Amino acid sequence: MALTYSNGPQLGSEAPFFSLLCATSGKKITRDDFSDQKILTVIFMCNHCPYVKAVRSRINVIAQQYKSQNVALVGINSNDAENYPEDNFEAMKVESFQQGYTFHYLYDETQNVAKAYKAQCTPDPYVYENVDGKFLLRYQGQIDDNWKEEDQVKSHDLADAVESILSGQPVSTNQKPSMGCNIKWKQN
């Protein structure tokens, strides 16, 4: 486990396109499937990372909490499944079912989507606001301020960013990077 901090794209940049197979539904899901949503939250995650394991129920709660408010959330697993078989597509299906994920858990087998988003770690959250049909980055940082102990959380950074957008307020630019395991890149 190599601790890595997120360092994604510039705020205001457009969400790169994706078309990925979903472990929760078995269907292809694209960025444009969410064009009717006010917010698209993309979280790079996986099955085996202890940082993700610690916050996966929080991710699911956020997905459930905002679903009725035109907020979509997708998880994307970009890890090298050959060297990390616990992150392969079949394991993602099991994880989705066991954890009761209410969001689309997508498989980035080629890792091209993670590269396009400049994802670095798991979890690595991005919040995009739909502005005239374009998803523009408003937040990229930590889910909250205590990944390890949920009962010690004092700031809910990801939820606060979503709330700001929903209420028509600017999202704070004081964004602390997410931290977690590095994405397991394929060796060429």
C-alpha positions in Angstrom: 0.0 0.0 0.0 1.6 3.2 -1.2 0.0 6.3 0.3 -0.8 8.7 -2.6 -2.5 12.1 -2.7 -4.8 13.3 -5.4 -3.7 16.0 -7.9 -6.3 16.1 -10.5 -7.3 18.5 -13.3 -8.0 22.3 -12.9 -11.3 23.4 -11.4 -13.7 24.4 -14.2 -12.3 21.7 -16.6 -14.8 19.5 -18.4 -15.4 15.9 -17.4 -13.7 13.6 -19.9 -16.0 11.2 -21.7 -16.3 7.6 -20.5 -18.1 4.5 -21.7 -17.6 1.6 -19.2 -19.1 -1.7 -18.2 -21.0 -1.6 -15.0 -20.6 -4.3 -12.4 -23.9 -3.5 -10.7 -26.0 -3.7 -13.8 -23.9 -5.5 -16.5 -24.6 -2.6 -18.9 -22.4 0.0 -20.6 -22.7 3.3 -18.8 -21.5 6.6 -20.4 -20.9 10.1 -19.0 -23.7 11.3 -21.3 -26.2 8.9 -19.6 -26.2 11.6 -16.9 -26.9 14.6 -19.0 -30.2 15.2 -17.2 -28.5 15.4 -13.8 -27.4 18.6 -12.1 -24.3 17.0 -10.6 -22.1 14.1 -11.6 -19.8 12.8 -8.9 -17.1 10.4 -10.1 -15.1 8.5 -7.5 -12.1 6.4 -8.5 -12.1 3.4 -6.1 -11.5 -0.3 -6.0 -12.2 -3.4 -3.9 -9.0 -4.0 -1.9 -7.7 -0.6 -0.8 -8.1 -0.1 3.0 -8.9 3.6 2.4 -11.8 2.7 0.2 -13.0 -0.1 2.5 -13.1 2.5 5.3 -15.3 4.9 3.4 -17.3 2.7 1.0 -20.4 2.8 3.2 -20.1 6.7 3.3 -19.9 6.7 -0.5 -23.1 4.6 -0.7 -24.9 7.0 1.8 -23.9 10.0 -0.3 -25.2 8.3 -3.4 -28.5 7.5 -1.7 -28.9 10.9 0.0 -28.6 12.9 -3.2 -30.1 10.6 -5.8 -33.5 12.3 -5.7 -31.9 15.7 -6.1 -30.5 15.1 -9.6 -27.1 14.1 -8.3 -25.5 11.0 -9.9 -22.6 9.2 -8.4 -20.4 6.6 -10.2 -17.5 4.6 -8.8 -14.7 3.7 -11.3 -12.2 0.9 -10.7 -9.1 1.4 -12.9 -6.7 -1.0 -11.1 -4.6 -3.6 -13.0 -6.8 -6.7 -12.4 -4.1 -9.1 -13.7 -1.8 -8.2 -10.8 -4.6 -7.4 -8.4 -7.2 -10.1 -9.1 -9.3 -8.9 -6.1 -10.1 -5.9 -8.3 -11.3 -7.8 -11.4 -14.7 -7.4 -12.9 -16.1 -10.6 -11.3 -14.9 -9.4 -7.9 -16.5 -6.0 -8.5 -19.8 -7.7 -9.1 -19.5 -9.5 -5.7 -18.4 -6.3 -4.0 -21.3 -4.4 -5.4 -23.8 -7.0 -4.2 -22.2 -7.5 -0.8 -22.0 -3.8 -0.1 -25.4 -3.0 -1.5 -24.1 -0.3 -3.8 -26.8 2.0 -5.1 -24.5 3.7 -7.6 -23.0 2.4 -10.8 -19.6 0.7 -10.2 -17.7 0.9 -13.5 -14.7 -1.1 -14.8 -11.9 0.9 -16.5 -10.1 -2.1 -17.9 -7.8 -0.1 -20.2 -7.1 2.6 -17.5 -7.7 5.3 -20.2 -10.4 6.9 -18.1 -8.3 7.2 -15.0 -5.6 8.8 -17.2 -8.0 11.2 -18.8 -9.3 12.3 -15.3 -5.7 12.4 -13.9 -6.8 10.1 -11.1 -4.0 9.2 -8.7 -5.4 7.3 -5.8 -8.4 5.4 -4.4 -10.6 6.9 -3.3 -10.3 10.0 -5.6 -13.5 12.0 -5.8 -14.5 14.6 -8.5 -17.7 16.6 -8.4 -18.9 18.1 -11.7 -21.8 20.6 -12.2 -23.9 20.4 -15.3 -23.7 23.9 -16.9 -25.5 24.1 -20.2 -24.9 20.5 -21.0 -21.2 20.4 -19.9 -20.0 18.8 -16.7 -17.5 21.3 -15.2 -15.3 20.4 -12.3 -16.2 22.2 -9.1 -14.6 19.9 -6.4 -11.8 17.4 -6.3 -10.6 16.3 -2.9 -11.3 14.3 0.2 -14.6 12.8 1.1 -14.3 14.0 4.6 -11.6 14.8 7.2 -11.2 11.3 8.8 -11.1 8.3 6.5 -10.2 6.0 9.3 -12.8 6.8 12.1 -16.2 7.8 10.8 -17.4 8.9 14.2 -14.5 11.4 14.4 -15.5 13.2 11.1 -15.8 17.0 11.6 -16.0 18.2 7.9 -18.0 16.5 5.2 -16.1 18.1 2.3 -17.6 16.1 -0.6 -21.2 16.5 0.7 -20.5 20.2 1.3 -19.5 20.7 -2.3 -22.6 19.0 -3.5 -24.8 21.1 -1.2 -23.1 24.3 -2.4 -23.9 23.5 -6.0 -27.5 22.5 -5.2 -28.0 25.7 -3.4 -26.5 27.8 -6.1 -23.5 28.8 -4.1 -19.8 28.6 -5.2 -17.9 25.6 -4.0 -15.0 26.5 -1.7 -11.7 26.5 -3.5 -10.0 25.4 -0.2 -10.0 21.8 -1.2 -7.9 19.2 0.6 -6.6 16.4 -1.6 -7.9 12.9 -1.2 -5.5 10.3 -0.1 -5.4 6.6 -0.5 -3.6 3.8 -2.2 -2.1 4.6 -5.6 -4.0 3.4 -8.6 -2.4 0.1 -9.7 -1.1 0.9 -13.2 -0.4 -1.8 -15.7 3.2 -2.4 -16.6 3.8 -1.8 -20.3 
